[in-house]
Amino acid sequence: MGKSFKNKSRAVMSVFSVAVLLLAYMPTGFITTVFAETADTSVTVSNSGPDFKGGTDVYEDPASDSTTPTDEGTSLAFKATAADANEDNYFLVICSTNSVTPEGGTGNAPACGATQYCVSTSTAAASGSETEASCSYTTTGAEPESNPWFAFVCDDVVGSICSSASQGTLVDGSESPFKVNHDPSFTALNVDAADDPGGDVVFTATASDGDSDGSADTVQLFVCDNAGATSGGCTGSTYCSSTASASNPSCTYNYPAVVENGNYTVYGHVFDSHGLASASNPQTVDYVVNNVAPVVSSVVVNGTSNITLTENTTTNINITGTVTDNNSCQDLVTVEASLYRSAVTYTNCDTNAEDDDDSCYADVVCVVDGGTCTSNTDPTATYTCTVSVQYHADPTDTGTEYPTENWLGSIYALDSGLSDDTESAAGVEMVSLVALDITQTSIAYGAVSPGSDTGATNQTVEVTATGNVGLDTDLNGNGNGMCINTFTSPTCPADKVDLNYQEYATAGFTYGAGTDLSGTATELELNVPKTVDTGSTVVGAADTYWGIGLPGVLASGSYYGETIVTAVLGETAGW
């Protein structure tokens, strides 16, 4: 505008100068008329292309360099402000090479000669109020690690003109090229051999990162209990994590001291040194906890006390013990006990088929004690095993068949495949139980005349062993005879039959050949066998034979008395 004005001034001055000359050379006295004419002027203002506004330049937002590359799949913005002498709107365009073609016509964006990363919308460039243009490019991962770029600003008019290329000059990491961070390769999560509770397992990722601009990227492994993780670690529980490694990172997980055996699935996640996750996350693998055998300890029979039986019935005694399983006490499937005479041994008393109520009580079910084994992280349980011992179980104290032996107990524990058994450290004695029963509670001789006897007709009294030994018997009469009508005291109040009129023997006899009954206990070598188990209980038994004679003079009536039969430990040869 100013230039056009100056040219017009020059034209006017030229006309004025000519007029002056003419007046100067006109003769004196002439009157002359001067005519002025006007000349039109014109100028065409040409298009001037935009350029990056002074003091600024194109830049990346955020800066994309070796330290902070742009992760594949994310967006990178390019920003710049342009000034245009014609105050035309402009486009910002980012190209892969120093080549751009403006497109004529308002609203037509320029095009790159090669790859076009992005182009902005038409942006105002009015003088003094220029607006920053911005466009963004989303990386795909197909780009190389380093990507040069060239920025242009082109005005949005017919006959568009583009600026020279700029690659940024801020020198803060936001200039060309932009860097793409590629996700690390992760093809497998591997695990070493199975181990026992308390042992170690090593997880190794087959992983690496091909990015090496500046310094090579490293990779890190997180092993998690679920499929969630960030570059900061697992979103759930962490088994282990590696340090940064050039490739194939690994970490070690220490099993808890108590853990159930079996297969456990874990999830591996790999991240590069910029925190970018592998596209292959997560990889899964199963690690294995071995089944370990239970351990039985502290087996005690009957609280270490000798066993005292109960006549003609069973007696409950306890075997107690501790079972430890590092796969958890809840892993135990079977806990059983056996009670046996020491010479029998556990090997011959560990199945029900070997049961023998005289010497072996096998496979007795044990019950876990309350307050123990409360969770699957508890390795230890204590057990009580109740054994019902028959009254005829073999005695082992002095004077019996097995005085050098005792009774032992073992506890057997089985988990999901492995077992252990342990015998009590100390045995206990099975105490002799000397006891009998008689099948007849009355010896009825029937009618006998004074001065006569029963002859060869005997009354039989069977004696059975109701303890665990063979028997003889002590026999004696209570008082000094049989009393007429009643027996109320050892001294008969009226007529009586003296004790010695009764006779006994171990076999049938004729009266006069037996042994006289007396008021003093007298041992009869009856040799009642010990009650035994031969597949079914065989009760030891033997008969005594009885007869009576009467004095020549005796009042008629019924006479009553008492005969005492006392069990005596028999010689073992007679058992």
Protein Blocks (a to p, Z undefined) as FASTA:
>chain_A
ZZmmmmmmmmmmmmmmmmmmmmmmpcehiacdddddddddddddddddddddehiacddd
ddddfklccdehiacddddddddfklpacdddddfbdcddddehehiacddfbdcfbdcd
dddfbehiaccdddddddehlacfbdcdddddddddehiacddddebjnlnopaccdddd
dddddfbdcddddddehiacddddddddfbfghiacdddddddfbfbdcfkbcfbdcfbd
cdddfbhpaddddddfbdcedddddddddddfkopacfkbccdddddddddddddehiae
hhlpacdddehiacddddddddddfebjklpmbdcdddddfklommlombfklgcfklpc
ghiacdddehiakbfkbfbdcddddddddfkbccfbehiablmbccddddddddfkiacd
dddfbdcddddddddddfbfbdcebjadehiaekjaccddddddfbfbdcddddddehjb
dcehiafbfbdfbdcddfklpccdfbdcdehiaccddfbdcdddekpacdddehiacddd
ddddddddddfbdcedddddddddddddddfklZZ
